[in-house]
Amino acid sequence: MTTIKINERTKTGKAFMEMFEAFFKGLDGIEIVETDSYAQVNEEESIYSPEFIEKIKKAEDNIKKGKTTRLNPEDIWGSIL
């Protein structure tokens, strides 16, 4: 089995996926396995603790929801207190 990693957000990646689907869709032995931006097909053991990963994912969700804190570069400590 061979794994090819393609960034579908790039122009080249989009073109490759369109070509791939046009030529190989429906053939036996070839399958597209989609993953999210952080997963890998064959996940290796992470060097990060599960608690840290969960904390980062929660922070990403908060950023997407607009729950952020802006820091004033003139008064950083005052901005976070």
mmCIF file of the N, C-alpha and C atoms, coordinates in Angstrom:
data_MODEL
# 
_entry.id   MODEL 
# 
loop_
_atom_site.group_PDB 
_atom_site.id 
_atom_site.type_symbol 
_atom_site.label_atom_id 
_atom_site.label_alt_id 
_atom_site.label_comp_id 
_atom_site.label_asym_id 
_atom_site.label_entity_id 
_atom_site.label_seq_id 
_atom_site.pdbx_PDB_ins_code 
_atom_site.Cartn_x 
_atom_site.Cartn_y 
_atom_site.Cartn_z 
_atom_site.occupancy 
_atom_site.B_iso_or_equiv 
_atom_site.pdbx_formal_charge 
_atom_site.auth_seq_id 
_atom_site.auth_comp_id 
_atom_site.auth_asym_id 
_atom_site.auth_atom_id 
_atom_site.pdbx_PDB_model_num 
ATOM 1   N N  . MET A 1 1  ? 0.847   -1.173 0.000   1.00 0.00 ? 1  MET A N  1 
ATOM 2   C CA . MET A 1 1  ? 0.000   0.000  0.000   1.00 0.00 ? 1  MET A CA 1 
ATOM 3   C C  . MET A 1 1  ? 0.893   1.237  0.000   1.00 0.00 ? 1  MET A C  1 
ATOM 4   N N  . THR A 1 2  ? 0.509   2.227  -0.774  1.00 0.00 ? 2  THR A N  1 
ATOM 5   C CA . THR A 1 2  ? 1.234   3.489  -0.864  1.00 0.00 ? 2  THR A CA 1 
ATOM 6   C C  . THR A 1 2  ? 0.301   4.607  -0.454  1.00 0.00 ? 2  THR A C  1 
ATOM 7   N N  . THR A 1 3  ? 0.828   5.546  0.309   1.00 0.00 ? 3  THR A N  1 
ATOM 8   C CA . THR A 1 3  ? 0.044   6.708  0.730   1.00 0.00 ? 3  THR A CA 1 
ATOM 9   C C  . THR A 1 3  ? 0.600   7.945  0.058   1.00 0.00 ? 3  THR A C  1 
ATOM 10  N N  . ILE A 1 4  ? -0.278  8.737  -0.536  1.00 0.00 ? 4  ILE A N  1 
ATOM 11  C CA . ILE A 1 4  ? 0.110   10.001 -1.147  1.00 0.00 ? 4  ILE A CA 1 
ATOM 12  C C  . ILE A 1 4  ? -0.641  11.092 -0.408  1.00 0.00 ? 4  ILE A C  1 
ATOM 13  N N  . LYS A 1 5  ? 0.092   12.056 0.118   1.00 0.00 ? 5  LYS A N  1 
ATOM 14  C CA . LYS A 1 5  ? -0.521  13.163 0.853   1.00 0.00 ? 5  LYS A CA 1 
ATOM 15  C C  . LYS A 1 5  ? -0.681  14.349 -0.095  1.00 0.00 ? 5  LYS A C  1 
ATOM 16  N N  . ILE A 1 6  ? -1.915  14.854 -0.244  1.00 0.00 ? 6  ILE A N  1 
ATOM 17  C CA . ILE A 1 6  ? -2.216  15.938 -1.172  1.00 0.00 ? 6  ILE A CA 1 
ATOM 18  C C  . ILE A 1 6  ? -2.909  17.060 -0.419  1.00 0.00 ? 6  ILE A C  1 
ATOM 19  N N  . ASN A 1 7  ? -2.387  18.260 -0.549  1.00 0.00 ? 7  ASN A N  1 
ATOM 20  C CA . ASN A 1 7  ? -3.038  19.427 0.042   1.00 0.00 ? 7  ASN A CA 1 
ATOM 21  C C  . ASN A 1 7  ? -4.050  19.945 -0.974  1.00 0.00 ? 7  ASN A C  1 
ATOM 22  N N  . GLU A 1 8  ? -5.325  19.660 -0.734  1.00 0.00 ? 8  GLU A N  1 
ATOM 23  C CA . GLU A 1 8  ? -6.380  20.032 -1.665  1.00 0.00 ? 8  GLU A CA 1 
ATOM 24  C C  . GLU A 1 8  ? -6.681  21.526 -1.664  1.00 0.00 ? 8  GLU A C  1 
ATOM 25  N N  . ARG A 1 9  ? -6.039  22.286 -0.792  1.00 0.00 ? 9  ARG A N  1 
ATOM 26  C CA . ARG A 1 9  ? -6.256  23.727 -0.762  1.00 0.00 ? 9  ARG A CA 1 
ATOM 27  C C  . ARG A 1 9  ? -5.355  24.461 -1.753  1.00 0.00 ? 9  ARG A C  1 
ATOM 28  N N  . THR A 1 10 ? -4.381  23.754 -2.313  1.00 0.00 ? 10 THR A N  1 
ATOM 29  C CA . THR A 1 10 ? -3.483  24.391 -3.277  1.00 0.00 ? 10 THR A CA 1 
ATOM 30  C C  . THR A 1 10 ? -4.016  24.166 -4.685  1.00 0.00 ? 10 THR A C  1 
ATOM 31  N N  . LYS A 1 11 ? -3.576  25.006 -5.599  1.00 0.00 ? 11 LYS A N  1 
ATOM 32  C CA . LYS A 1 11 ? -3.983  24.893 -7.002  1.00 0.00 ? 11 LYS A CA 1 
ATOM 33  C C  . LYS A 1 11 ? -3.552  23.546 -7.579  1.00 0.00 ? 11 LYS A C  1 
ATOM 34  N N  . THR A 1 12 ? -2.323  23.147 -7.289  1.00 0.00 ? 12 THR A N  1 
ATOM 35  C CA . THR A 1 12 ? -1.801  21.876 -7.784  1.00 0.00 ? 12 THR A CA 1 
ATOM 36  C C  . THR A 1 12 ? -2.564  20.697 -7.187  1.00 0.00 ? 12 THR A C  1 
ATOM 37  N N  . GLY A 1 13 ? -2.850  20.782 -5.893  1.00 0.00 ? 13 GLY A N  1 
ATOM 38  C CA . GLY A 1 13 ? -3.584  19.707 -5.231  1.00 0.00 ? 13 GLY A CA 1 
ATOM 39  C C  . GLY A 1 13 ? -4.985  19.535 -5.797  1.00 0.00 ? 13 GLY A C  1 
ATOM 40  N N  . LYS A 1 14 ? -5.670  20.648 -6.049  1.00 0.00 ? 14 LYS A N  1 
ATOM 41  C CA . LYS A 1 14 ? -7.011  20.583 -6.643  1.00 0.00 ? 14 LYS A CA 1 
ATOM 42  C C  . LYS A 1 14 ? -6.958  19.961 -8.030  1.00 0.00 ? 14 LYS A C  1 
ATOM 43  N N  . ALA A 1 15 ? -5.980  20.387 -8.825  1.00 0.00 ? 15 ALA A N  1 
ATOM 44  C CA . ALA A 1 15 ? -5.841  19.849 -10.181 1.00 0.00 ? 15 ALA A CA 1 
ATOM 45  C C  . ALA A 1 15 ? -5.555  18.348 -10.145 1.00 0.00 ? 15 ALA A C  1 
ATOM 46  N N  . PHE A 1 16 ? -4.692  17.918 -9.219  1.00 0.00 ? 16 PHE A N  1 
ATOM 47  C CA . PHE A 1 16 ? -4.375  16.497 -9.105  1.00 0.00 ? 16 PHE A CA 1 
ATOM 48  C C  . PHE A 1 16 ? -5.623  15.690 -8.756  1.00 0.00 ? 16 PHE A C  1 
ATOM 49  N N  . MET A 1 17 ? -6.405  16.180 -7.788  1.00 0.00 ? 17 MET A N  1 
ATOM 50  C CA . MET A 1 17 ? -7.601  15.454 -7.371  1.00 0.00 ? 17 MET A CA 1 
ATOM 51  C C  . MET A 1 17 ? -8.617  15.364 -8.508  1.00 0.00 ? 17 MET A C  1 
ATOM 52  N N  . GLU A 1 18 ? -8.766  16.425 -9.286  1.00 0.00 ? 18 GLU A N  1 
ATOM 53  C CA . GLU A 1 18 ? -9.682  16.386 -10.426 1.00 0.00 ? 18 GLU A CA 1 
ATOM 54  C C  . GLU A 1 18 ? -9.220  15.358 -11.459 1.00 0.00 ? 18 GLU A C  1 
ATOM 55  N N  . MET A 1 19 ? -7.914  15.348 -11.734 1.00 0.00 ? 19 MET A N  1 
ATOM 56  C CA . MET A 1 19 ? -7.369  14.379 -12.688 1.00 0.00 ? 19 MET A CA 1 
ATOM 57  C C  . MET A 1 19 ? -7.537  12.954 -12.152 1.00 0.00 ? 19 MET A C  1 
ATOM 58  N N  . PHE A 1 20 ? -7.232  12.776 -10.875 1.00 0.00 ? 20 PHE A N  1 
ATOM 59  C CA . PHE A 1 20 ? -7.332  11.453 -10.264 1.00 0.00 ? 20 PHE A CA 1 
ATOM 60  C C  . PHE A 1 20 ? -8.758  10.919 -10.365 1.00 0.00 ? 20 PHE A C  1 
ATOM 61  N N  . GLU A 1 21 ? -9.732  11.755 -10.006 1.00 0.00 ? 21 GLU A N  1 
ATOM 62  C CA . GLU A 1 21 ? -11.123 11.316 -10.051 1.00 0.00 ? 21 GLU A CA 1 
ATOM 63  C C  . GLU A 1 21 ? -11.565 11.012 -11.476 1.00 0.00 ? 21 GLU A C  1 
ATOM 64  N N  . ALA A 1 22 ? -11.086 11.802 -12.442 1.00 0.00 ? 22 ALA A N  1 
ATOM 65  C CA . ALA A 1 22 ? -11.472 11.569 -13.834 1.00 0.00 ? 22 ALA A CA 1 
ATOM 66  C C  . ALA A 1 22 ? -10.931 10.234 -14.356 1.00 0.00 ? 22 ALA A C  1 
ATOM 67  N N  . PHE A 1 23 ? -9.713  9.884  -13.999 1.00 0.00 ? 23 PHE A N  1 
ATOM 68  C CA . PHE A 1 23 ? -9.079  8.680  -14.546 1.00 0.00 ? 23 PHE A CA 1 
ATOM 69  C C  . PHE A 1 23 ? -9.332  7.415  -13.731 1.00 0.00 ? 23 PHE A C  1 
ATOM 70  N N  . PHE A 1 24 ? -9.448  7.527  -12.418 1.00 0.00 ? 24 PHE A N  1 
ATOM 71  C CA . PHE A 1 24 ? -9.417  6.328  -11.588 1.00 0.00 ? 24 PHE A CA 1 
ATOM 72  C C  . PHE A 1 24 ? -10.684 6.060  -10.785 1.00 0.00 ? 24 PHE A C  1 
ATOM 73  N N  . LYS A 1 25 ? -11.688 6.893  -10.885 1.00 0.00 ? 25 LYS A N  1 
ATOM 74  C CA . LYS A 1 25 ? -12.912 6.703  -10.101 1.00 0.00 ? 25 LYS A CA 1 
ATOM 75  C C  . LYS A 1 25 ? -13.577 5.377  -10.479 1.00 0.00 ? 25 LYS A C  1 
ATOM 76  N N  . GLY A 1 26 ? -13.872 4.590  -9.465  1.00 0.00 ? 26 GLY A N  1 
ATOM 77  C CA . GLY A 1 26 ? -14.583 3.339  -9.678  1.00 0.00 ? 26 GLY A CA 1 
ATOM 78  C C  . GLY A 1 26 ? -13.717 2.134  -9.980  1.00 0.00 ? 26 GLY A C  1 
ATOM 79  N N  . LEU A 1 27 ? -12.413 2.303  -10.052 1.00 0.00 ? 27 LEU A N  1 
ATOM 80  C CA . LEU A 1 27 ? -11.536 1.167  -10.320 1.00 0.00 ? 27 LEU A CA 1 
ATOM 81  C C  . LEU A 1 27 ? -11.245 0.404  -9.033  1.00 0.00 ? 27 LEU A C  1 
ATOM 82  N N  . ASP A 1 28 ? -11.172 -0.908 -9.130  1.00 0.00 ? 28 ASP A N  1 
ATOM 83  C CA . ASP A 1 28 ? -10.829 -1.723 -7.971  1.00 0.00 ? 28 ASP A CA 1 
ATOM 84  C C  . ASP A 1 28 ? -9.367  -1.513 -7.600  1.00 0.00 ? 28 ASP A C  1 
ATOM 85  N N  . GLY A 1 29 ? -9.104  -1.481 -6.313  1.00 0.00 ? 29 GLY A N  1 
ATOM 86  C CA . GLY A 1 29 ? -7.733  -1.377 -5.837  1.00 0.00 ? 29 GLY A CA 1 
ATOM 87  C C  . GLY A 1 29 ? -7.257  0.040  -5.594  1.00 0.00 ? 29 GLY A C  1 
ATOM 88  N N  . ILE A 1 30 ? -8.063  1.039  -5.960  1.00 0.00 ? 30 ILE A N  1 
ATOM 89  C CA . ILE A 1 30 ? -7.684  2.436  -5.731  1.00 0.00 ? 30 ILE A CA 1 
ATOM 90  C C  . ILE A 1 30 ? -8.800  3.102  -4.945  1.00 0.00 ? 30 ILE A C  1 
ATOM 91  N N  . GLU A 1 31 ? -8.432  3.705  -3.843  1.00 0.00 ? 31 GLU A N  1 
ATOM 92  C CA . GLU A 1 31 ? -9.422  4.304  -2.953  1.00 0.00 ? 31 GLU A CA 1 
ATOM 93  C C  . GLU A 1 31 ? -8.885  5.622  -2.411  1.00 0.00 ? 31 GLU A C  1 
ATOM 94  N N  . ILE A 1 32 ? -9.773  6.602  -2.321  1.00 0.00 ? 32 ILE A N  1 
ATOM 95  C CA . ILE A 1 32 ? -9.412  7.872  -1.697  1.00 0.00 ? 32 ILE A CA 1 
ATOM 96  C C  . ILE A 1 32 ? -9.857  7.800  -0.246  1.00 0.00 ? 32 ILE A C  1 
ATOM 97  N N  . VAL A 1 33 ? -8.900  7.982  0.659   1.00 0.00 ? 33 VAL A N  1 
ATOM 98  C CA . VAL A 1 33 ? -9.196  7.986  2.092   1.00 0.00 ? 33 VAL A CA 1 
ATOM 99  C C  . VAL A 1 33 ? -8.983  9.408  2.567   1.00 0.00 ? 33 VAL A C  1 
ATOM 100 N N  . GLU A 1 34 ? -10.068 10.064 2.950   1.00 0.00 ? 34 GLU A N  1 
ATOM 101 C CA . GLU A 1 34 ? -9.971  11.458 3.367   1.00 0.00 ? 34 GLU A CA 1 
ATOM 102 C C  . GLU A 1 34 ? -9.673  11.541 4.852   1.00 0.00 ? 34 GLU A C  1 
ATOM 103 N N  . THR A 1 35 ? -8.876  12.532 5.206   1.00 0.00 ? 35 THR A N  1 
ATOM 104 C CA . THR A 1 35 ? -8.574  12.795 6.603   1.00 0.00 ? 35 THR A CA 1 
ATOM 105 C C  . THR A 1 35 ? -8.767  14.270 6.857   1.00 0.00 ? 35 THR A C  1 
ATOM 106 N N  . ASP A 1 36 ? -8.928  14.648 8.129   1.00 0.00 ? 36 ASP A N  1 
ATOM 107 C CA . ASP A 1 36 ? -8.994  16.070 8.442   1.00 0.00 ? 36 ASP A CA 1 
ATOM 108 C C  . ASP A 1 36 ? -7.585  16.640 8.426   1.00 0.00 ? 36 ASP A C  1 
ATOM 109 N N  . SER A 1 37 ? -7.460  17.929 8.722   1.00 0.00 ? 37 SER A N  1 
ATOM 110 C CA . SER A 1 37 ? -6.164  18.576 8.571   1.00 0.00 ? 37 SER A CA 1 
ATOM 111 C C  . SER A 1 37 ? -5.117  18.099 9.571   1.00 0.00 ? 37 SER A C  1 
ATOM 112 N N  . TYR A 1 38 ? -5.525  17.383 10.632  1.00 0.00 ? 38 TYR A N  1 
ATOM 113 C CA . TYR A 1 38 ? -4.562  16.953 11.639  1.00 0.00 ? 38 TYR A CA 1 
ATOM 114 C C  . TYR A 1 38 ? -4.340  15.450 11.649  1.00 0.00 ? 38 TYR A C  1 
ATOM 115 N N  . ALA A 1 39 ? -5.221  14.704 10.986  1.00 0.00 ? 39 ALA A N  1 
ATOM 116 C CA . ALA A 1 39 ? -5.106  13.244 11.025  1.00 0.00 ? 39 ALA A CA 1 
ATOM 117 C C  . ALA A 1 39 ? -4.171  12.754 9.937   1.00 0.00 ? 39 ALA A C  1 
ATOM 118 N N  . GLN A 1 40 ? -3.668  11.597 10.159  1.00 0.00 ? 40 GLN A N  1 
ATOM 119 C CA . GLN A 1 40 ? -2.864  10.928 9.154   1.00 0.00 ? 40 GLN A CA 1 
ATOM 120 C C  . GLN A 1 40 ? -3.496  9.572  8.920   1.00 0.00 ? 40 GLN A C  1 
ATOM 121 N N  . VAL A 1 41 ? -3.301  9.016  7.742   1.00 0.00 ? 41 VAL A N  1 
ATOM 122 C CA . VAL A 1 41 ? -3.890  7.713  7.449   1.00 0.00 ? 41 VAL A CA 1 
ATOM 123 C C  . VAL A 1 41 ? -3.344  6.670  8.419   1.00 0.00 ? 41 VAL A C  1 
ATOM 124 N N  . ASN A 1 42 ? -2.036  6.622  8.561   1.00 0.00 ? 42 ASN A N  1 
ATOM 125 C CA . ASN A 1 42 ? -1.409  5.743  9.539   1.00 0.00 ? 42 ASN A CA 1 
ATOM 126 C C  . ASN A 1 42 ? -0.895  6.623  10.670  1.00 0.00 ? 42 ASN A C  1 
ATOM 127 N N  . GLU A 1 43 ? -1.731  6.830  11.667  1.00 0.00 ? 43 GLU A N  1 
ATOM 128 C CA . GLU A 1 43 ? -1.348  7.756  12.727  1.00 0.00 ? 43 GLU A CA 1 
ATOM 129 C C  . GLU A 1 43 ? -0.180  7.210  13.532  1.00 0.00 ? 43 GLU A C  1 
ATOM 130 N N  . GLU A 1 44 ? 0.816   8.043  13.686  1.00 0.00 ? 44 GLU A N  1 
ATOM 131 C CA . GLU A 1 44 ? 1.936   7.706  14.537  1.00 0.00 ? 44 GLU A CA 1 
ATOM 132 C C  . GLU A 1 44 ? 1.595   8.149  15.953  1.00 0.00 ? 44 GLU A C  1 
ATOM 133 N N  . GLU A 1 45 ? 2.246   7.543  16.920  1.00 0.00 ? 45 GLU A N  1 
ATOM 134 C CA . GLU A 1 45 ? 1.995   7.935  18.299  1.00 0.00 ? 45 GLU A CA 1 
ATOM 135 C C  . GLU A 1 45 ? 2.443   9.382  18.490  1.00 0.00 ? 45 GLU A C  1 
ATOM 136 N N  . SER A 1 46 ? 1.554   10.180 19.055  1.00 0.00 ? 46 SER A N  1 
ATOM 137 C CA . SER A 1 46 ? 1.828   11.601 19.227  1.00 0.00 ? 46 SER A CA 1 
ATOM 138 C C  . SER A 1 46 ? 2.824   11.826 20.359  1.00 0.00 ? 46 SER A C  1 
ATOM 139 N N  . ILE A 1 47 ? 3.663   12.844 20.186  1.00 0.00 ? 47 ILE A N  1 
ATOM 140 C CA . ILE A 1 47 ? 4.583   13.206 21.256  1.00 0.00 ? 47 ILE A CA 1 
ATOM 141 C C  . ILE A 1 47 ? 3.889   14.096 22.285  1.00 0.00 ? 47 ILE A C  1 
ATOM 142 N N  . TYR A 1 48 ? 2.657   14.525 21.976  1.00 0.00 ? 48 TYR A N  1 
ATOM 143 C CA . TYR A 1 48 ? 1.908   15.409 22.866  1.00 0.00 ? 48 TYR A CA 1 
ATOM 144 C C  . TYR A 1 48 ? 0.920   14.607 23.707  1.00 0.00 ? 48 TYR A C  1 
ATOM 145 N N  . SER A 1 49 ? 0.685   15.079 24.911  1.00 0.00 ? 49 SER A N  1 
ATOM 146 C CA . SER A 1 49 ? -0.262  14.395 25.784  1.00 0.00 ? 49 SER A CA 1 
ATOM 147 C C  . SER A 1 49 ? -1.691  14.634 25.284  1.00 0.00 ? 49 SER A C  1 
ATOM 148 N N  . PRO A 1 50 ? -2.599  13.695 25.542  1.00 0.00 ? 50 PRO A N  1 
ATOM 149 C CA . PRO A 1 50 ? -3.993  13.872 25.123  1.00 0.00 ? 50 PRO A CA 1 
ATOM 150 C C  . PRO A 1 50 ? -4.628  15.132 25.730  1.00 0.00 ? 50 PRO A C  1 
ATOM 151 N N  . GLU A 1 51 ? -4.227  15.481 26.942  1.00 0.00 ? 51 GLU A N  1 
ATOM 152 C CA . GLU A 1 51 ? -4.770  16.679 27.583  1.00 0.00 ? 51 GLU A CA 1 
ATOM 153 C C  . GLU A 1 51 ? -4.367  17.933 26.808  1.00 0.00 ? 51 GLU A C  1 
ATOM 154 N N  . PHE A 1 52 ? -3.104  17.982 26.363  1.00 0.00 ? 52 PHE A N  1 
ATOM 155 C CA . PHE A 1 52 ? -2.618  19.124 25.602  1.00 0.00 ? 52 PHE A CA 1 
ATOM 156 C C  . PHE A 1 52 ? -3.348  19.222 24.268  1.00 0.00 ? 52 PHE A C  1 
ATOM 157 N N  . ILE A 1 53 ? -3.512  18.105 23.591  1.00 0.00 ? 53 ILE A N  1 
ATOM 158 C CA . ILE A 1 53 ? -4.205  18.091 22.300  1.00 0.00 ? 53 ILE A CA 1 
ATOM 159 C C  . ILE A 1 53 ? -5.632  18.594 22.467  1.00 0.00 ? 53 ILE A C  1 
ATOM 160 N N  . GLU A 1 54 ? -6.314  18.133 23.501  1.00 0.00 ? 54 GLU A N  1 
ATOM 161 C CA . GLU A 1 54 ? -7.692  18.575 23.761  1.00 0.00 ? 54 GLU A CA 1 
ATOM 162 C C  . GLU A 1 54 ? -7.740  20.077 24.033  1.00 0.00 ? 54 GLU A C  1 
ATOM 163 N N  . LYS A 1 55 ? -6.767  20.578 24.775  1.00 0.00 ? 55 LYS A N  1 
ATOM 164 C CA . LYS A 1 55 ? -6.697  22.012 25.078  1.00 0.00 ? 55 LYS A CA 1 
ATOM 165 C C  . LYS A 1 55 ? -6.521  22.833 23.804  1.00 0.00 ? 55 LYS A C  1 
ATOM 166 N N  . ILE A 1 56 ? -5.675  22.383 22.904  1.00 0.00 ? 56 ILE A N  1 
ATOM 167 C CA . ILE A 1 56 ? -5.449  23.080 21.641  1.00 0.00 ? 56 ILE A CA 1 
ATOM 168 C C  . ILE A 1 56 ? -6.700  23.047 20.768  1.00 0.00 ? 56 ILE A C  1 
ATOM 169 N N  . LYS A 1 57 ? -7.359  21.893 20.693  1.00 0.00 ? 57 LYS A N  1 
ATOM 170 C CA . LYS A 1 57 ? -8.586  21.790 19.900  1.00 0.00 ? 57 LYS A CA 1 
ATOM 171 C C  . LYS A 1 57 ? -9.673  22.716 20.448  1.00 0.00 ? 57 LYS A C  1 
ATOM 172 N N  . LYS A 1 58 ? -9.764  22.800 21.772  1.00 0.00 ? 58 LYS A N  1 
ATOM 173 C CA . LYS A 1 58 ? -10.746 23.693 22.396  1.00 0.00 ? 58 LYS A CA 1 
ATOM 174 C C  . LYS A 1 58 ? -10.420 25.152 22.061  1.00 0.00 ? 58 LYS A C  1 
ATOM 175 N N  . ALA A 1 59 ? -9.131  25.501 22.085  1.00 0.00 ? 59 ALA A N  1 
ATOM 176 C CA . ALA A 1 59 ? -8.717  26.863 21.742  1.00 0.00 ? 59 ALA A CA 1 
ATOM 177 C C  . ALA A 1 59 ? -9.058  27.173 20.285  1.00 0.00 ? 59 ALA A C  1 
ATOM 178 N N  . GLU A 1 60 ? -8.861  26.215 19.389  1.00 0.00 ? 60 GLU A N  1 
ATOM 179 C CA . GLU A 1 60 ? -9.202  26.415 17.975  1.00 0.00 ? 60 GLU A CA 1 
ATOM 180 C C  . GLU A 1 60 ? -10.694 26.658 17.817  1.00 0.00 ? 60 GLU A C  1 
ATOM 181 N N  . ASP A 1 61 ? -11.515 25.884 18.540  1.00 0.00 ? 61 ASP A N  1 
ATOM 182 C CA . ASP A 1 61 ? -12.965 26.080 18.479  1.00 0.00 ? 61 ASP A CA 1 
ATOM 183 C C  . ASP A 1 61 ? -13.342 27.477 18.954  1.00 0.00 ? 61 ASP A C  1 
ATOM 184 N N  . ASN A 1 62 ? -12.711 27.932 20.032  1.00 0.00 ? 62 ASN A N  1 
ATOM 185 C CA . ASN A 1 62 ? -13.002 29.267 20.546  1.00 0.00 ? 62 ASN A CA 1 
ATOM 186 C C  . ASN A 1 62 ? -12.607 30.349 19.547  1.00 0.00 ? 62 ASN A C  1 
ATOM 187 N N  . ILE A 1 63 ? -11.493 30.159 18.864  1.00 0.00 ? 63 ILE A N  1 
ATOM 188 C CA . ILE A 1 63 ? -11.060 31.131 17.853  1.00 0.00 ? 63 ILE A CA 1 
ATOM 189 C C  . ILE A 1 63 ? -12.069 31.183 16.717  1.00 0.00 ? 63 ILE A C  1 
ATOM 190 N N  . LYS A 1 64 ? -12.541 30.017 16.271  1.00 0.00 ? 64 LYS A N  1 
ATOM 191 C CA . LYS A 1 64 ? -13.532 29.971 15.191  1.00 0.00 ? 64 LYS A CA 1 
ATOM 192 C C  . LYS A 1 64 ? -14.832 30.657 15.607  1.00 0.00 ? 64 LYS A C  1 
ATOM 193 N N  . LYS A 1 65 ? -15.175 30.587 16.893  1.00 0.00 ? 65 LYS A N  1 
ATOM 194 C CA . LYS A 1 65 ? -16.400 31.211 17.399  1.00 0.00 ? 65 LYS A CA 1 
ATOM 195 C C  . LYS A 1 65 ? -16.206 32.689 17.717  1.00 0.00 ? 65 LYS A C  1 
ATOM 196 N N  . GLY A 1 66 ? -14.987 33.181 17.555  1.00 0.00 ? 66 GLY A N  1 
ATOM 197 C CA . GLY A 1 66 ? -14.725 34.588 17.817  1.00 0.00 ? 66 GLY A CA 1 
ATOM 198 C C  . GLY A 1 66 ? -14.441 34.903 19.269  1.00 0.00 ? 66 GLY A C  1 
ATOM 199 N N  . LYS A 1 67 ? -14.241 33.885 20.076  1.00 0.00 ? 67 LYS A N  1 
ATOM 200 C CA . LYS A 1 67 ? -13.943 34.083 21.495  1.00 0.00 ? 67 LYS A CA 1 
ATOM 201 C C  . LYS A 1 67 ? -12.436 34.227 21.665  1.00 0.00 ? 67 LYS A C  1 
ATOM 202 N N  . THR A 1 68 ? -11.954 35.446 21.481  1.00 0.00 ? 68 THR A N  1 
ATOM 203 C CA . THR A 1 68 ? -10.527 35.699 21.593  1.00 0.00 ? 68 THR A CA 1 
ATOM 204 C C  . THR A 1 68 ? -10.286 36.906 22.492  1.00 0.00 ? 68 THR A C  1 
ATOM 205 N N  . THR A 1 69 ? -9.060  37.076 22.914  1.00 0.00 ? 69 THR A N  1 
ATOM 206 C CA . THR A 1 69 ? -8.658  38.219 23.723  1.00 0.00 ? 69 THR A CA 1 
ATOM 207 C C  . THR A 1 69 ? -7.608  38.998 22.957  1.00 0.00 ? 69 THR A C  1 
ATOM 208 N N  . ARG A 1 70 ? -7.822  40.293 22.839  1.00 0.00 ? 70 ARG A N  1 
ATOM 209 C CA . ARG A 1 70 ? -6.838  41.143 22.159  1.00 0.00 ? 70 ARG A CA 1 
ATOM 210 C C  . ARG A 1 70 ? -5.922  41.753 23.205  1.00 0.00 ? 70 ARG A C  1 
ATOM 211 N N  . LEU A 1 71 ? -4.640  41.723 22.912  1.00 0.00 ? 71 LEU A N  1 
ATOM 212 C CA . LEU A 1 71 ? -3.656  42.306 23.816  1.00 0.00 ? 71 LEU A CA 1 
ATOM 213 C C  . LEU A 1 71 ? -3.246  43.677 23.314  1.00 0.00 ? 71 LEU A C  1 
ATOM 214 N N  . ASN A 1 72 ? -3.126  44.604 24.246  1.00 0.00 ? 72 ASN A N  1 
ATOM 215 C CA . ASN A 1 72 ? -2.623  45.930 23.936  1.00 0.00 ? 72 ASN A CA 1 
ATOM 216 C C  . ASN A 1 72 ? -1.115  45.873 24.069  1.00 0.00 ? 72 ASN A C  1 
ATOM 217 N N  . PRO A 1 73 ? -0.354  46.067 22.990  1.00 0.00 ? 73 PRO A N  1 
ATOM 218 C CA . PRO A 1 73 ? 1.100   45.967 23.087  1.00 0.00 ? 73 PRO A CA 1 
ATOM 219 C C  . PRO A 1 73 ? 1.720   47.009 24.011  1.00 0.00 ? 73 PRO A C  1 
ATOM 220 N N  . GLU A 1 74 ? 0.996   48.078 24.286  1.00 0.00 ? 74 GLU A N  1 
ATOM 221 C CA . GLU A 1 74 ? 1.494   49.112 25.186  1.00 0.00 ? 74 GLU A CA 1 
ATOM 222 C C  . GLU A 1 74 ? 1.315   48.706 26.657  1.00 0.00 ? 74 GLU A C  1 
ATOM 223 N N  . ASP A 1 75 ? 0.350   47.803 26.918  1.00 0.00 ? 75 ASP A N  1 
ATOM 224 C CA . ASP A 1 75 ? 0.062   47.386 28.304  1.00 0.00 ? 75 ASP A CA 1 
ATOM 225 C C  . ASP A 1 75 ? -0.366  45.921 28.308  1.00 0.00 ? 75 ASP A C  1 
ATOM 226 N N  . ILE A 1 76 ? 0.596   45.023 28.055  1.00 0.00 ? 76 ILE A N  1 
ATOM 227 C CA . ILE A 1 76 ? 0.272   43.599 27.949  1.00 0.00 ? 76 ILE A CA 1 
ATOM 228 C C  . ILE A 1 76 ? -0.308  43.063 29.253  1.00 0.00 ? 76 ILE A C  1 
ATOM 229 N N  . TRP A 1 77 ? 0.309   43.347 30.381  1.00 0.00 ? 77 TRP A N  1 
ATOM 230 C CA . TRP A 1 77 ? -0.183  42.824 31.656  1.00 0.00 ? 77 TRP A CA 1 
ATOM 231 C C  . TRP A 1 77 ? -1.574  43.348 31.967  1.00 0.00 ? 77 TRP A C  1 
ATOM 232 N N  . GLY A 1 78 ? -1.829  44.585 31.662  1.00 0.00 ? 78 GLY A N  1 
ATOM 233 C CA . GLY A 1 78 ? -3.153  45.140 31.891  1.00 0.00 ? 78 GLY A CA 1 
ATOM 234 C C  . GLY A 1 78 ? -4.197  44.501 30.994  1.00 0.00 ? 78 GLY A C  1 
ATOM 235 N N  . SER A 1 79 ? -3.793  44.058 29.810  1.00 0.00 ? 79 SER A N  1 
ATOM 236 C CA . SER A 1 79 ? -4.728  43.426 28.864  1.00 0.00 ? 79 SER A CA 1 
ATOM 237 C C  . SER A 1 79 ? -5.162  42.045 29.323  1.00 0.00 ? 79 SER A C  1 
ATOM 238 N N  . ILE A 1 80 ? -4.302  41.339 30.057  1.00 0.00 ? 80 ILE A N  1 
ATOM 239 C CA . ILE A 1 80 ? -4.644  39.968 30.425  1.00 0.00 ? 80 ILE A CA 1 
ATOM 240 C C  . ILE A 1 80 ? -5.178  39.839 31.843  1.00 0.00 ? 80 ILE A C  1 
ATOM 241 N N  . LEU A 1 81 ? -5.148  40.907 32.614  1.00 0.00 ? 81 LEU A N  1 
ATOM 242 C CA . LEU A 1 81 ? -5.656  40.835 33.987  1.00 0.00 ? 81 LEU A CA 1 
ATOM 243 C C  . LEU A 1 81 ? -7.099  41.176 34.069  1.00 0.00 ? 81 LEU A C  1 
# 
